[in-house]
C-alpha cells in the first residue's frame, strides 16, 4: 500500500512541476541545491545568479507562497533575518 501512495505522490509531483513558471522552478531548484532558506536568502541567490537585478525579497516570497499552495515547499521554522533583524520563515522543499 505504501508503494502505491509513493507512486501516486510522485506522479502528482511531476504533473505539478509541469505547470510551474520559470521563476517558481528556479526558486524550487535553489531550495533543492542549497537546503532550507528564507525568502531573503533565496532572493540573494537569485541576484547572485544574475536572475534578478536587486536582491529584493519580493522576487522570492510570492513564489514561495505559490509553491507552498502546491505543496512543493513548506515552512519548517523561523530565524532572524540578517538584513532586517526580524524573525522570518525558513522554507524547505518537500522531496518525494
Secondary structure, 3 states (H helix, E strand, C coil): CHHHHHHHHHHHHHHHHCCCCHHHHHHHHHHHHHCCECHHHHHHHHHHCCCCCCCCHHHCHHHHHHHHHCCCEEEEEEEECCCCCCEEEEEEECCC
